[in-house]
Amino acid sequence: MRNAHRERGFGRPGGWQQADLPDAADAADWFAGRLPADWFTGPPELEIDRDEIVVVGELPDPGAADAPASAATREGALARFRESTRPARMRIADEAQRRYGRSVAWGVRVNGERILFTHLAVPVMTRLRQPERQVLDTLIDAGVARSRADALAWTVKLAGKHAESWLAELREAMRKVDDLRAEGPTGL
């Protein structure tokens, strides 16, 4: 009997949910080679999940050497960068989407402030029982969130912030499982 999971690509990095996605392990190198050298002050940061690649590059502070730029100057420099690079960013994003099977979003960092251009807000289906819904409704009633979707996003961000080391350990353990699967017998 053959192993159907192996034939369908299960066991690739990231678990079964990413089985049909192209591997994005080389995305940072690909973007480094593809982006014009004068766009950013250094290599861009990439955040990759199963839906999207977010590319964030550092822009030079448009202020004088002896004084940081005003907020209006930074906004103007950001608008100029965004408009002047739009056609090239769109071409690069199209190429990356064909290569990696994910949408590409862009952003910049200016003087420590991170600004994202258009990026995905992916709907996620979930079923919550009354106690969990009451938590979300409390956040809405307190003015922390406008909707249950916003409240759920807020709680996920909070949980991720406080559980980062645990999540990092979990991701490392998943990588080890993937390595062990790769070392196992094939063609079963």
Z-matrix of the N, CA and C atoms (Angstrom, degrees):
N
C 1 1.457
C 2 1.523 1 108.84
N 3 1.316 2 116.55 1 130.87
C 4 1.462 3 120.53 2 -178.36
C 5 1.516 4 110.53 3 -84.15
N 6 1.337 5 115.13 4 156.22
C 7 1.456 6 121.88 5 179.40
C 8 1.534 7 108.60 6 -87.28
N 9 1.328 8 116.36 7 103.14
C 10 1.472 9 121.07 8 -177.18
C 11 1.517 10 111.63 9 -64.00
N 12 1.325 11 116.62 10 -30.93
C 13 1.462 12 118.88 11 -178.96
C 14 1.524 13 110.77 12 -63.51
N 15 1.305 14 117.75 13 -41.51
C 16 1.463 15 120.39 14 -179.90
C 17 1.527 16 111.00 15 -66.85
N 18 1.325 17 117.55 16 -39.99
C 19 1.453 18 120.67 17 -179.61
C 20 1.519 19 111.76 18 -63.62
N 21 1.305 20 117.95 19 -35.46
C 22 1.466 21 121.82 20 -178.62
C 23 1.507 22 111.92 21 -85.34
N 24 1.321 23 118.40 22 -2.85
C 25 1.454 24 120.27 23 177.11
C 26 1.506 25 114.58 24 94.59
N 27 1.346 26 118.57 25 7.38
C 28 1.459 27 119.29 26 178.76
C 29 1.515 28 109.33 27 -64.43
N 30 1.289 29 116.18 28 149.67
C 31 1.451 30 120.93 29 179.60
C 32 1.511 31 113.23 30 97.08
N 33 1.325 32 117.15 31 -0.36
C 34 1.466 33 119.19 32 175.74
C 35 1.512 34 108.80 33 -71.50
N 36 1.316 35 118.04 34 162.25
C 37 1.460 36 119.85 35 -179.95
C 38 1.524 37 111.52 36 -51.39
N 39 1.325 38 115.76 37 133.42
C 40 1.449 39 121.14 38 178.46
C 41 1.508 40 113.57 39 98.01
N 42 1.324 41 118.42 40 -3.18
C 43 1.451 42 120.13 41 176.87
C 44 1.515 43 112.33 42 86.74
N 45 1.319 44 115.22 43 -176.05
C 46 1.458 45 121.18 44 -172.54
C 47 1.517 46 113.34 45 -64.80
N 48 1.336 47 118.28 46 -25.31
C 49 1.459 48 119.83 47 -177.47
C 50 1.520 49 111.10 48 -64.20
N 51 1.325 50 117.50 49 -26.75
C 52 1.453 51 120.78 50 -177.03
C 53 1.520 52 112.15 51 -104.05
N 54 1.319 53 117.26 52 14.09
C 55 1.456 54 120.78 53 -173.31
C 56 1.518 55 112.93 54 -57.04
N 57 1.317 56 118.02 55 -34.21
C 58 1.452 57 119.97 56 -176.04
C 59 1.522 58 113.74 57 -98.66
N 60 1.326 59 118.43 58 4.90
C 61 1.458 60 121.73 59 179.24
C 62 1.526 61 110.65 60 -88.64
N 63 1.317 62 117.08 61 141.74
C 64 1.461 63 118.70 62 172.84
C 65 1.529 64 109.99 63 -63.75
N 66 1.308 65 116.23 64 148.00
C 67 1.457 66 121.63 65 178.90
C 68 1.530 67 109.31 66 -67.35
N 69 1.317 68 117.03 67 131.74
C 70 1.466 69 121.96 68 -179.11
C 71 1.520 70 111.79 69 -108.84
N 72 1.338 71 117.44 70 20.81
C 73 1.466 72 120.58 71 -177.63
C 74 1.527 73 112.46 72 -61.32
N 75 1.327 74 117.44 73 -28.68
C 76 1.462 75 119.79 74 -178.43
C 77 1.533 76 113.15 75 -97.91
N 78 1.324 77 117.61 76 11.46
C 79 1.471 78 121.05 77 -174.53
C 80 1.525 79 112.39 78 -60.40
N 81 1.321 80 118.20 79 -41.26
C 82 1.475 81 119.65 80 -179.76
C 83 1.523 82 110.14 81 -61.28
N 84 1.328 83 117.08 82 -42.50
C 85 1.466 84 120.46 83 178.56
C 86 1.525 85 110.72 84 -66.93
N 87 1.342 86 116.61 85 -41.08
C 88 1.455 87 119.69 86 -179.70
C 89 1.529 88 110.50 87 -62.20
N 90 1.335 89 117.28 88 -47.97
C 91 1.467 90 120.04 89 179.06
C 92 1.529 91 111.17 90 -63.77
N 93 1.335 92 117.55 91 -38.87
C 94 1.469 93 120.37 92 178.86
C 95 1.524 94 110.41 93 -60.20
N 96 1.324 95 117.23 94 -38.39
C 97 1.453 96 120.23 95 178.73
C 98 1.514 97 113.71 96 -78.87
N 99 1.305 98 117.47 97 -23.71
C 100 1.464 99 121.56 98 -174.27
C 101 1.527 100 113.54 99 -92.99
N 102 1.334 101 117.79 100 -30.54
C 103 1.461 102 120.03 101 -176.11
C 104 1.527 103 111.68 102 -78.02
N 105 1.329 104 117.48 103 141.64
C 106 1.463 105 119.78 104 175.47
C 107 1.535 106 110.80 105 -59.50
N 108 1.315 107 116.63 106 139.32
C 109 1.463 108 121.79 107 -175.27
C 110 1.525 109 112.80 108 -65.06
N 111 1.330 110 117.84 109 -23.97
C 112 1.471 111 119.52 110 -176.00
C 113 1.530 112 113.98 111 -90.78
N 114 1.322 113 118.55 112 2.10
C 115 1.460 114 119.15 113 -179.72
C 116 1.518 115 112.55 114 -71.63
N 117 1.320 116 117.57 115 -45.47
C 118 1.457 117 121.78 116 -172.17
C 119 1.523 118 110.13 117 -125.99
N 120 1.329 119 115.68 118 161.21
C 121 1.468 120 120.29 119 -179.35
C 122 1.526 121 112.48 120 -77.25
N 123 1.308 122 117.93 121 -11.38
C 124 1.458 123 122.66 122 178.59
C 125 1.508 124 109.00 123 -162.65
N 126 1.320 125 117.27 124 -170.78
C 127 1.461 126 118.84 125 179.08
C 128 1.530 127 110.59 126 -66.57
N 129 1.326 128 117.11 127 143.45
C 130 1.462 129 119.50 128 -179.99
C 131 1.520 130 111.02 129 -73.33
N 132 1.329 131 115.64 130 157.25
C 133 1.462 132 122.07 131 171.98
C 134 1.526 133 106.55 132 -88.51
N 135 1.328 134 116.55 133 140.02
C 136 1.462 135 121.05 134 176.59
C 137 1.511 136 109.27 135 -120.04
N 138 1.317 137 115.96 136 135.72
C 139 1.462 138 123.03 137 171.79
C 140 1.520 139 105.67 138 -118.60
N 141 1.329 140 116.24 139 124.11
C 142 1.457 141 120.35 140 -173.69
C 143 1.522 142 109.56 141 -125.54
N 144 1.320 143 115.88 142 129.62
C 145 1.458 144 120.74 143 169.36
C 146 1.520 145 107.28 144 -131.21
N 147 1.319 146 118.08 145 -168.28
C 148 1.463 147 119.30 146 -174.72
C 149 1.520 148 113.10 147 -75.99
N 150 1.344 149 118.15 148 -10.43
C 151 1.453 150 120.91 149 -178.59
C 152 1.521 151 114.01 150 -108.80
N 153 1.338 152 117.31 151 -27.93
C 154 1.459 153 118.99 152 -164.60
C 155 1.523 154 111.08 153 -153.24
N 156 1.327 155 114.83 154 149.15
C 157 1.456 156 122.80 155 168.79
C 158 1.523 157 106.04 156 -114.24
N 159 1.323 158 116.79 157 121.72
C 160 1.464 159 121.31 158 178.02
C 161 1.526 160 107.29 159 -105.00
N 162 1.329 161 115.60 160 122.58
C 163 1.462 162 122.69 161 -179.09
C 164 1.525 163 107.55 162 -108.44
N 165 1.349 164 116.48 163 119.38
C 166 1.466 165 121.17 164 -179.20
C 167 1.527 166 108.35 165 -125.37
N 168 1.339 167 115.76 166 119.90
C 169 1.455 168 121.20 167 -180.00
C 170 1.520 169 111.27 168 -115.54
N 171 1.311 170 115.05 169 151.97
C 172 1.472 171 121.43 170 -179.81
C 173 1.524 172 109.14 171 -85.72
N 174 1.341 173 116.55 172 126.29
C 175 1.459 174 121.75 173 173.04
C 176 1.526 175 108.62 174 -95.76
N 177 1.313 176 117.26 175 147.23
C 178 1.464 177 118.04 176 176.51
C 179 1.525 178 109.94 177 -65.93
N 180 1.342 179 116.16 178 147.82
C 181 1.467 180 120.22 179 176.04
C 182 1.522 181 107.21 180 -66.60
N 183 1.346 182 117.80 181 122.32
C 184 1.460 183 120.43 182 -176.22
C 185 1.528 184 113.80 183 -74.49
N 186 1.324 185 117.59 184 2.27
C 187 1.464 186 120.20 185 -179.62
C 188 1.521 187 112.26 186 -77.12
N 189 1.321 188 115.14 187 176.48
C 190 1.464 189 121.17 188 177.10
C 191 1.525 190 109.06 189 -72.70
N 192 1.316 191 116.19 190 162.80
C 193 1.461 192 121.11 191 -178.17
C 194 1.528 193 111.96 192 -60.88
N 195 1.326 194 117.58 193 -31.35
C 196 1.465 195 120.63 194 -176.86
C 197 1.527 196 114.04 195 -96.88
N 198 1.349 197 118.14 196 -4.10
C 199 1.463 198 120.35 197 -179.48
C 200 1.525 199 109.53 198 -149.72
N 201 1.332 200 116.89 199 135.25
C 202 1.466 201 118.55 200 177.36
C 203 1.525 202 110.90 201 -67.11
N 204 1.314 203 115.90 202 156.78
C 205 1.459 204 122.05 203 -178.98
C 206 1.521 205 110.86 204 -70.05
N 207 1.313 206 114.70 205 152.09
C 208 1.460 207 119.86 206 174.33
C 209 1.523 208 109.00 207 -72.78
N 210 1.316 209 116.09 208 165.60
C 211 1.464 210 120.75 209 178.51
C 212 1.527 211 110.43 210 -59.80
N 213 1.324 212 117.56 211 -40.11
C 214 1.463 213 120.99 212 -179.49
C 215 1.527 214 110.86 213 -65.58
N 216 1.325 215 117.00 214 -39.52
C 217 1.464 216 120.28 215 178.22
C 218 1.523 217 110.55 216 -64.56
N 219 1.332 218 116.54 217 -42.88
C 220 1.478 219 120.17 218 178.36
C 221 1.530 220 110.26 219 -63.13
N 222 1.340 221 117.25 220 -42.97
C 223 1.463 222 120.34 221 178.91
C 224 1.528 223 110.98 222 -61.53
N 225 1.316 224 116.74 223 -40.96
C 226 1.470 225 120.35 224 178.38
C 227 1.516 226 111.84 225 -65.14
N 228 1.330 227 117.24 226 -43.31
C 229 1.466 228 120.79 227 178.62
C 230 1.528 229 110.56 228 -63.94
N 231 1.320 230 116.02 229 -39.87
C 232 1.466 231 120.73 230 178.18
C 233 1.530 232 110.28 231 -63.22
N 234 1.334 233 117.20 232 -46.72
C 235 1.464 234 121.06 233 179.68
C 236 1.531 235 110.59 234 -61.59
N 237 1.334 236 117.29 235 -41.50
C 238 1.462 237 120.91 236 178.86
C 239 1.532 238 110.47 237 -62.32
N 240 1.348 239 116.73 238 -46.74
C 241 1.467 240 120.48 239 178.98
C 242 1.521 241 110.45 240 -60.27
N 243 1.319 242 115.68 241 -47.64
C 244 1.471 243 119.77 242 -176.28
C 245 1.521 244 111.24 243 -60.64
N 246 1.336 245 117.54 244 -45.79
C 247 1.464 246 121.32 245 -178.08
C 248 1.532 247 112.07 246 -71.89
N 249 1.319 248 117.66 247 -42.31
C 250 1.469 249 119.79 248 -175.64
C 251 1.530 250 112.70 249 -72.41
N 252 1.326 251 117.64 250 -24.58
C 253 1.468 252 119.97 251 -178.53
C 254 1.528 253 113.18 252 -100.95
N 255 1.327 254 117.33 253 -3.71
C 256 1.472 255 120.57 254 -173.93
C 257 1.536 256 113.46 255 -53.48
N 258 1.343 257 120.40 256 -52.35
C 259 1.477 258 118.08 257 -178.57
C 260 1.536 259 112.71 258 -59.71
N 261 1.309 260 117.19 259 -42.74
C 262 1.468 261 119.97 260 179.94
C 263 1.527 262 110.96 261 -68.03
N 264 1.335 263 117.74 262 -40.02
C 265 1.476 264 120.09 263 178.20
C 266 1.514 265 110.57 264 -62.75
N 267 1.323 266 117.01 265 -38.57
C 268 1.468 267 120.52 266 179.65
C 269 1.534 268 110.66 267 -66.03
N 270 1.354 269 117.20 268 -41.78
C 271 1.476 270 119.98 269 178.07
C 272 1.532 271 110.35 270 -63.36
N 273 1.329 272 116.84 271 -45.29
C 274 1.467 273 121.06 272 -179.92
C 275 1.521 274 110.10 273 -63.43
N 276 1.329 275 116.89 274 -41.99
C 277 1.467 276 120.65 275 179.38
C 278 1.528 277 110.64 276 -62.51
N 279 1.337 278 117.71 277 -41.21
C 280 1.469 279 120.97 278 178.46
C 281 1.533 280 110.47 279 -62.29
N 282 1.334 281 116.59 280 -43.60
C 283 1.468 282 120.39 281 178.53
C 284 1.529 283 110.27 282 -62.38
N 285 1.319 284 116.02 283 -45.74
C 286 1.470 285 120.30 284 -178.71
C 287 1.525 286 110.73 285 -64.95
N 288 1.320 287 116.92 286 -37.89
C 289 1.458 288 119.15 287 179.98
C 290 1.526 289 110.75 288 -64.89
N 291 1.326 290 117.07 289 -40.24
C 292 1.472 291 119.57 290 176.25
C 293 1.533 292 110.40 291 -65.23
N 294 1.316 293 117.44 292 -37.84
C 295 1.462 294 121.70 293 -176.30
C 296 1.531 295 112.29 294 -74.65
N 297 1.351 296 116.97 295 -42.48
C 298 1.468 297 121.31 296 -171.15
C 299 1.523 298 114.44 297 -110.23
N 300 1.332 299 118.33 298 -7.06
C 301 1.454 300 120.64 299 177.33
C 302 1.519 301 113.97 300 68.04
N 303 1.328 302 117.18 301 27.49
C 304 1.461 303 121.98 302 -179.78
C 305 1.527 304 108.83 303 -136.86
N 306 1.320 305 116.45 304 151.35
C 307 1.459 306 120.84 305 173.01
C 308 1.526 307 108.77 306 -68.87
N 309 1.320 308 116.15 307 155.54
C 310 1.464 309 121.38 308 177.93
C 311 1.516 310 108.54 309 -118.73
N 312 1.327 311 115.37 310 131.00
C 313 1.454 312 121.95 311 175.71
C 314 1.526 313 107.64 312 -117.91
N 315 1.302 314 116.31 313 154.17
C 316 1.455 315 121.57 314 -175.61
C 317 1.526 316 110.61 315 -122.35
N 318 1.302 317 114.72 316 152.05
C 319 1.449 318 121.52 317 174.84
C 320 1.512 319 109.73 318 -159.14
N 321 1.310 320 115.16 319 170.91
C 322 1.464 321 120.73 320 177.91
C 323 1.526 322 109.20 321 -136.57
N 324 1.294 323 114.15 322 162.06
C 325 1.451 324 121.87 323 172.04
C 326 1.530 325 105.57 324 -121.76
N 327 1.334 326 115.70 325 125.44
C 328 1.457 327 121.74 326 179.54
C 329 1.515 328 107.88 327 -127.21
N 330 1.323 329 116.28 328 117.86
C 331 1.462 330 121.02 329 177.77
C 332 1.533 331 110.98 330 52.72
N 333 1.331 332 116.45 331 41.33
C 334 1.462 333 121.61 332 177.53
C 335 1.516 334 115.40 333 86.10
N 336 1.316 335 118.34 334 -10.81
C 337 1.470 336 121.31 335 -179.79
C 338 1.522 337 109.57 336 -94.44
N 339 1.329 338 116.12 337 129.35
C 340 1.468 339 121.78 338 179.75
C 341 1.522 340 109.31 339 -95.78
N 342 1.339 341 116.25 340 126.64
C 343 1.452 342 122.47 341 179.48
C 344 1.523 343 107.70 342 -125.61
N 345 1.342 344 116.75 343 119.82
C 346 1.460 345 120.91 344 177.77
C 347 1.517 346 109.46 345 -97.40
N 348 1.337 347 115.25 346 138.75
C 349 1.444 348 120.82 347 171.37
C 350 1.534 349 105.47 348 -81.09
N 351 1.302 350 118.26 349 -160.84
C 352 1.457 351 121.40 350 -179.07
C 353 1.518 352 110.54 351 -56.30
N 354 1.326 353 116.53 352 131.04
C 355 1.458 354 121.30 353 176.75
C 356 1.526 355 108.54 354 -144.45
N 357 1.319 356 115.70 355 166.38
C 358 1.457 357 121.05 356 -174.01
C 359 1.525 358 112.90 357 -73.68
N 360 1.290 359 115.27 358 145.48
C 361 1.462 360 123.50 359 165.06
C 362 1.527 361 103.73 360 -124.41
N 363 1.312 362 115.63 361 99.06
C 364 1.457 363 121.84 362 -171.10
C 365 1.521 364 110.19 363 -87.95
N 366 1.346 365 117.49 364 126.27
C 367 1.461 366 118.65 365 176.70
C 368 1.533 367 110.00 366 -69.02
N 369 1.313 368 115.09 367 140.67
C 370 1.462 369 121.17 368 179.76
C 371 1.516 370 107.59 369 -126.81
N 372 1.310 371 116.24 370 125.04
C 373 1.462 372 120.89 371 179.62
C 374 1.517 373 108.64 372 -82.96
N 375 1.304 374 116.26 373 132.39
C 376 1.457 375 120.46 374 175.72
C 377 1.517 376 109.23 375 -147.25
N 378 1.301 377 115.81 376 154.29
C 379 1.463 378 121.49 377 175.50
C 380 1.514 379 107.22 378 -115.88
N 381 1.307 380 115.62 379 123.88
C 382 1.456 381 120.57 380 -178.86
C 383 1.524 382 110.07 381 -118.80
N 384 1.290 383 115.36 382 140.20
C 385 1.464 384 120.86 383 174.51
C 386 1.529 385 108.04 384 -83.39
N 387 1.318 386 115.83 385 171.90
C 388 1.453 387 120.48 386 -174.18
C 389 1.531 388 113.79 387 -55.80
N 390 1.331 389 120.57 388 -44.13
C 391 1.473 390 118.26 389 -179.32
C 392 1.533 391 113.09 390 -59.31
N 393 1.346 392 117.47 391 -38.49
C 394 1.459 393 120.13 392 178.45
C 395 1.529 394 111.08 393 -70.51
N 396 1.333 395 116.66 394 -38.85
C 397 1.471 396 119.75 395 177.29
C 398 1.518 397 110.86 396 -64.35
N 399 1.338 398 116.95 397 -35.87
C 400 1.462 399 120.11 398 178.88
C 401 1.533 400 111.10 399 -64.50
N 402 1.321 401 116.71 400 -35.60
C 403 1.473 402 119.76 401 176.02
C 404 1.523 403 109.55 402 -61.54
N 405 1.318 404 116.59 403 -47.58
C 406 1.463 405 120.47 404 179.96
C 407 1.518 406 111.09 405 -63.10
N 408 1.342 407 116.86 406 -42.66
C 409 1.464 408 120.49 407 -179.60
C 410 1.527 409 111.62 408 -65.62
N 411 1.323 410 117.52 409 -33.51
C 412 1.472 411 120.64 410 175.88
C 413 1.528 412 110.45 411 -63.32
N 414 1.330 413 116.84 412 -41.35
C 415 1.464 414 120.26 413 177.92
C 416 1.528 415 111.08 414 -63.98
N 417 1.332 416 116.65 415 -36.25
C 418 1.462 417 120.21 416 177.07
C 419 1.527 418 110.00 417 -68.29
N 420 1.336 419 117.10 418 -48.18
C 421 1.466 420 121.46 419 -178.87
C 422 1.522 421 111.74 420 -60.97
N 423 1.344 422 117.06 421 -31.52
C 424 1.464 423 121.00 422 -179.33
C 425 1.524 424 112.35 423 -83.10
N 426 1.326 425 117.01 424 -4.58
C 427 1.462 426 119.91 425 179.18
C 428 1.522 427 113.82 426 83.22
N 429 1.322 428 117.17 427 9.84
C 430 1.463 429 120.60 428 178.36
C 431 1.525 430 110.17 429 -75.38
N 432 1.336 431 117.13 430 -32.86
C 433 1.458 432 122.38 431 -178.17
C 434 1.519 433 109.59 432 -137.91
N 435 1.335 434 115.61 433 154.62
C 436 1.466 435 120.93 434 179.94
C 437 1.508 436 112.77 435 -88.61
N 438 1.328 437 116.65 436 -23.38
C 439 1.461 438 120.64 437 -175.04
C 440 1.523 439 108.98 438 -150.70
N 441 1.313 440 116.31 439 171.95
C 442 1.460 441 119.75 440 176.42
C 443 1.526 442 110.60 441 -63.91
N 444 1.319 443 116.91 442 -35.96
C 445 1.469 444 119.75 443 178.04
C 446 1.531 445 110.32 444 -62.68
N 447 1.347 446 117.06 445 -45.45
C 448 1.467 447 120.41 446 177.61
C 449 1.524 448 110.96 447 -63.42
N 450 1.341 449 116.63 448 -40.30
C 451 1.463 450 120.37 449 179.95
C 452 1.523 451 110.84 450 -64.93
N 453 1.316 452 116.80 451 -40.39
C 454 1.461 453 120.09 452 178.68
C 455 1.528 454 110.32 453 -66.22
N 456 1.329 455 117.57 454 -42.24
C 457 1.468 456 120.60 455 177.05
C 458 1.529 457 110.36 456 -61.26
N 459 1.319 458 117.47 457 -41.26
C 460 1.467 459 121.77 458 179.05
C 461 1.528 460 110.65 459 -61.66
N 462 1.333 461 117.18 460 -44.39
C 463 1.465 462 119.84 461 -178.54
C 464 1.524 463 111.21 462 -68.75
N 465 1.326 464 117.38 463 -35.23
C 466 1.467 465 119.87 464 177.09
C 467 1.525 466 109.93 465 -65.11
N 468 1.346 467 117.74 466 -43.61
C 469 1.466 468 120.44 467 177.11
C 470 1.518 469 110.95 468 -60.51
N 471 1.325 470 116.84 469 -43.85
C 472 1.459 471 121.12 470 -179.92
C 473 1.523 472 110.95 471 -63.66
N 474 1.324 473 116.53 472 -45.05
C 475 1.469 474 119.89 473 178.99
C 476 1.526 475 110.78 474 -63.43
N 477 1.337 476 116.81 475 -42.52
C 478 1.461 477 120.13 476 178.83
C 479 1.509 478 112.64 477 -62.79
N 480 1.319 479 116.01 478 -38.58
C 481 1.469 480 120.67 479 179.76
C 482 1.525 481 110.96 480 -64.34
N 483 1.319 482 116.47 481 -41.88
C 484 1.463 483 120.25 482 -176.49
C 485 1.526 484 113.06 483 -86.84
N 486 1.314 485 117.53 484 -12.18
C 487 1.460 486 120.05 485 -177.54
C 488 1.526 487 112.10 486 -115.51
N 489 1.334 488 117.23 487 17.47
C 490 1.470 489 120.40 488 -173.62
C 491 1.522 490 112.85 489 -57.00
N 492 1.325 491 118.47 490 -43.96
C 493 1.465 492 119.16 491 -178.74
C 494 1.529 493 110.64 492 -66.98
N 495 1.337 494 117.06 493 -38.52
C 496 1.456 495 119.79 494 178.22
C 497 1.529 496 110.41 495 -65.42
N 498 1.341 497 117.08 496 -43.27
C 499 1.457 498 120.62 497 178.43
C 500 1.529 499 111.18 498 -63.51
N 501 1.321 500 117.71 499 -37.50
C 502 1.467 501 120.88 500 177.14
C 503 1.522 502 110.60 501 -63.22
N 504 1.333 503 117.31 502 -42.31
C 505 1.467 504 120.72 503 176.78
C 506 1.526 505 110.95 504 -63.04
N 507 1.334 506 117.08 505 -41.04
C 508 1.457 507 121.15 506 179.34
C 509 1.529 508 110.41 507 -63.47
N 510 1.331 509 117.15 508 -43.61
C 511 1.469 510 120.12 509 179.00
C 512 1.529 511 110.87 510 -62.85
N 513 1.338 512 116.98 511 -40.06
C 514 1.460 513 120.64 512 178.39
C 515 1.530 514 110.76 513 -64.77
N 516 1.323 515 117.29 514 -40.71
C 517 1.459 516 120.67 515 177.59
C 518 1.527 517 110.61 516 -63.53
N 519 1.332 518 118.09 517 -38.87
C 520 1.464 519 121.40 518 178.17
C 521 1.528 520 110.18 519 -64.81
N 522 1.348 521 117.24 520 -38.41
C 523 1.464 522 120.15 521 176.65
C 524 1.524 523 110.92 522 -62.62
N 525 1.337 524 116.82 523 -39.45
C 526 1.471 525 120.30 524 178.34
C 527 1.527 526 110.79 525 -64.51
N 528 1.332 527 116.89 526 -40.81
C 529 1.459 528 120.18 527 177.30
C 530 1.528 529 109.95 528 -62.42
N 531 1.325 530 117.10 529 -43.01
C 532 1.465 531 120.48 530 177.93
C 533 1.523 532 110.80 531 -60.37
N 534 1.337 533 117.29 532 -41.86
C 535 1.468 534 121.21 533 178.28
C 536 1.517 535 110.95 534 -62.49
N 537 1.340 536 116.78 535 -43.07
C 538 1.464 537 120.25 536 179.24
C 539 1.529 538 111.30 537 -64.94
N 540 1.319 539 117.46 538 -39.27
C 541 1.463 540 120.51 539 176.00
C 542 1.520 541 110.79 540 -60.80
N 543 1.329 542 116.28 541 -42.13
C 544 1.461 543 120.36 542 -179.47
C 545 1.522 544 111.74 543 -64.59
N 546 1.336 545 117.67 544 -31.83
C 547 1.467 546 122.23 545 -179.67
C 548 1.519 547 111.97 546 -79.87
N 549 1.327 548 117.21 547 -16.68
C 550 1.464 549 121.41 548 -176.83
C 551 1.509 550 112.52 549 -71.65
N 552 1.323 551 115.59 550 175.21
C 553 1.468 552 120.51 551 -179.21
C 554 1.533 553 110.91 552 -67.07
N 555 1.301 554 115.56 553 147.74
C 556 1.458 555 120.86 554 177.43
C 557 1.521 556 109.40 555 -113.49
N 558 1.297 557 116.24 556 164.21
C 559 1.451 558 121.40 557 176.88
C 560 1.506 559 114.42 558 71.11
N 561 1.325 560 117.37 559 26.88
C 562 1.470 561 119.65 560 179.38
C 563 1.505 562 110.84 561 -75.68
